[in-house]
Amino acid sequence: MADDAKIEKFTPSELAVLRGKLMKLRSDSWQAAELVADFLAGRGYGVNANAMRIAVPELAMLRVSHETMQAMLETVAYVM
């Protein structure tokens, strides 16, 4: 994340919706990356594209906790 700014904590329901959409796209990492970028951009955040390529497959394929999803989103998002 740029600077030491923190991104907001997303609600479990927001993360569950995002995870559901990612699960549907698990075979298309480009669409999944775009979905995460849109999720974050819609909330006022920029996205680190290099970090996104690493995080999205993990978010899309693993049954991770909401806390883990939050942490992964924090690695790819930055405050604009």
Secondary structure, 3 states (H helix, E strand, C coil): CCCCCCCCCCCHHHHHHHHHHHHHCCCCHHHHHHHHHHHHHCCCEEECHHHHHHHHHHHHHCCCCHHHHHHHHHHHEEEC
